[in-house]
Amino acid sequence: MPQIRKPRSGSLQYWPRKRSKRVFARVRAWTKTKEAKPLGFAGYKVGMTHLIINDNRKTSTTKGTEIFCPVTIIETPPLKTLSIKFYKNTTLGLKLISEILAGNLDKEIKRTIVLSKKQKKESSDKNFPSDFDFIRLLVHTLPGLTGIGKKKPEIFEIAIGGNKEEQLNYAKSKLGKEINVSEVFKEGQQLDIHAVSKGKGVQGPVKRFGISLKRHKSEKGVRSVGSLGGWIAQGHIMWRVPKAGKMGYHVRMEHNKWILKIGSANEINKKSGFENYGVVKNTCILVKGSVIGAKKRLIRLNEAISPNKIVPNEAPTIQYMNLIQKSV
């Protein structure tokens, strides 16, 4: 009988498997739209439930029938614009040429950044430049509006659609004001998820890479890698060999999540709140399937870069939403 060889397991697509530097993700690529509006938003993960919907996908074998659909609830309180950032494309990459700060800053901002009076005055005295290539909005979250018990806001950039003039006009109208999720997304739209996955601590190679267990009569452990054979011909163990280490808390991206509903807190809340989250107080979006990250973690929501053409642009009709509280 030939010997079964399995030299390694696990994907090398993401390597090294490093932990994220911060609790929310950074977005590096944005889609382009003709409409002048923000191309992204953010919310806090509440948990999961399920719906009974009428399947409206044209190519589905269950078209027109009622099907079971798991969904993730994301609470999306408004975002507030902190500043307008003007960028220019150069041979050395993007260059920030100017930044206009909003005048009415929230007191909770000082929990994240501290601005001197001189910086505020210099920003307010600046004129809007004309020799820029594109604009991005620096926004911050309002976690105090939620019930997760958090005050420190997250600060990040979001891109704007349209041409230069349209971007500037929209940014001026929103400087120091709030942006709601209904201004960015609509029901039936697809979006991309950027988030940090759950941290699972130090794990062995079986859980971390999915290697198979050895026979029960094998020496020196069942869950270890075993004989490496030619992998140690170099005088050391190669980096491709599955080894124990830290697992999880990685920045990851999920494509083409389908928005099934954008609803108010009254439509989505359970009587005693959601487990390990609490009571929802703001507008929520229901996204089909699971979403990466732990509960109460910030989830970045962006317009889909390459949307799936099979998924319809209209949200299905919801027949039933499970909001029954679990018995203790």
Residue, then its C-alpha position, 0 to 999 in steps of 0.5 A: m500500500p503506498q504511503i499517503r503524503k500530505p506535505r502541508s495544508g492551509s492557504l498561503q494567500y495571506w502571509p504572514r498571518k499577522r494580527s491587525k494593528r487596530v480594531f477596524a479595517r482600512v479601505r484601500a480601493w473604492t469604486k467609481t460612481k457618477e452620483a456625488k455621494p459617499l461611497g462607504f459607511a460603517g456600523y456595529k455588528v449586532g448579531m444574526t437572525h433569520l428571515i422567510i423571504n420570497d425568492n426573486r432571483k431569476t436563475s434560482t431553482t426556488k424562484g417565486t417560493e418562500i425560502f429560509c434566509p440567514v441575515t446579519i444585523i448591523e446597527t448604523p448610527p449616523l457618521k459626522t464629517l470631521s474634515i475635507k481632505f484634498y489629494k493630488n496624484t503625483t509621481l510618488g503617489l498620493k499627496l495631501i495638499s490641504e485639509i479643511l476642518a469643521g468648526n463644531l467638533d464633538k467633545e468626544i473627539k478628544r478621546t481619539i485625537v487632540l487638536s490645538k487652538k492653533q490647528k483649528k484656527e489655521s484650518s478655518d482660515k484656509n481657502f478651498p484649493s482648486d488644483f486638486d484631483f479628488i476629495r475624501l471626507l474624514v468622518h467619525t462614528l457616534p458610538g454614544l448613540t448606541g447601547i454598547g457602552k462606548k464613547k471613543p469614536e473611530i475616525f476614517e476616510i470615505a471617498i465621494g463619487g462624481n467629478k471634482e466640482e460635484q465632490l467639492n459641492y457635496a463636501k461643503s454641504k456636509l462639513g460638520k454635519e451628519i450622514n445617514v446610511s439611507e443617503v449611501f445605500k438602498e435596499g437590494q444593493q450589494l456591498d463589500i465588507h471590510a472588518v477584522s476577524k475574531g481573535k482566537g489566541v494561540q492555536g495548534p496546526v490542526k485548527r490553524f491550518g486544517i492538517s489531518l490527525k495522525r494515527h493513534k499509534s504514532e509517536k510524539g503526538v497525534r496533532s503534530v505535523g509529523s515527519l517532514g521528510g525532505w522539508i528539513a533538507q535545508g538544515h531548518i524547517m521551512w516557513r511553509v510548514p504548518k506550525a502553531g501560532k496566533m490565529g484570528y484578528h486579521v483584516r479581511m474583506e468579503h465581496n457582494k453582500w446583499i442588503l435585504k432591508i434597511g429598517s428602524a430600531n422598532e422593526i428589528n429590536k427584540k423585547s430584551g435586546f440581542e444577546n451580547y449586544g443589547v438594545v438597538k437604538n438606531t437604523c439597522i441594515l440586514v445583510k444576507g449571510s454571515v459577516i466577519g468580525a465579533k459582536k460590537r465590532l465596527i464593520r466598514l461597508n463599501e459599494a461593491i467594486s465588482p457586483n454579482k450580475i445574477v443578484p437582483n437590484e431589488a430586495p425580496t419581500i420579507q414574509y417573516m422575521n425571527l425576533i423571538q427572545k431565547s429562553v434562559 
